[in-house]
Amino acid sequence: MNKKKTIKKPLWFSVSASANLGGIDPKTVRRAIKKSPDLKYKIIKDRYHVELGSLLQYLSMNKKLKNKLYEQGLGQYYRLWEQSSHPESKD
């Protein structure tokens, strides 16, 4: 059986924080909220909050946004994290 893994405590970010994580403009996030049915969001005190998993899926659907994610957003730290978690052996 193929069970889909569910997130128990999803992370929610404001529009500006989502834009910073994605390396994009906040206007792009607001536009995505209005146009993309797959982007999960909620409104708290008249402010949008975007779920991290759906934001990453949205950014990876478009090549330009995906490149921005990897070059200017959270992805620029991925290589550093990957290198530090898998140090090369010095035999």
N, C-alpha and C positions, 0 to 999 in steps of 0.2 A: 504494500500500500504506500502511496505517495502522499504524505501529510504535509500540508503547508505550515511552515513554522510561523506562529503568531508572536507578535511583539507584546510582551506583558505590560510594559510601561513605555509607551511611545514618547519620543522627545518632540516638544512643540517649541518653535522659534518664531519670534516676531518677523515682520517683513524685512526690516533692516538687517537683523541677524541672519536671516535666511539668505539675503543677498550677499552678505559678507562671506558666509560659508560657501556659497556657490560661485563667488567671484563675478557676480553680475550686479546690475543696477536694481534698486528697489522697485522701479517702475516695471521692470521685466517680471518680477514676482507678482506684483499686483495684476498685471496683464494676464499672467498664467492662472491666477485665481479665478478670473472672470471667464477665461476661455477653455481651460482644461478640466474636464470632469474627473480626471484621475488624481488631481492634486487635492489632497485632504487638508482642509482648513477648518478652523472654528473662530468665532468672534467672541472676544472677551472684552467687555467695557469699550465697545466700538473700535476695537483693534483686531486685525487679523493675526492669527497664529497658524503657522504651517507645520505639518508633520514632517519630520526629517526624512523618513523612508520614501514618502511620496515625492518630496522635493528632489531627492537624488535620482529617483526613477524619471521624473520629468526632465531633469537636466541631462540625463544620459540618452534621451530620445532624440535630441537634436545634436548634430556633430559640433556646431559652433558653441553651443552651451556646454557640451561635454568637455571641449577643449578649454573653455574658460574655467570650468570646475577644476580641471587638473593643473592648469597653469597659474591661475590667480586665486583659486578658492582652496577648499580643504584638501584637494588632491596634491597640492605642492608639498604637503607634510607627509603624505603617504609613503613616499620613497624613503624619507628619513626614518619613519617608524618601522618600515619593512626592513631596512638595513640594521637598525638597532635591535630588532627582535630576532634576526638571523645573522649573528656575527660570523664572519668567515673564519675557518680554522687556520691557525698559523703553524702548520706542521713543518 
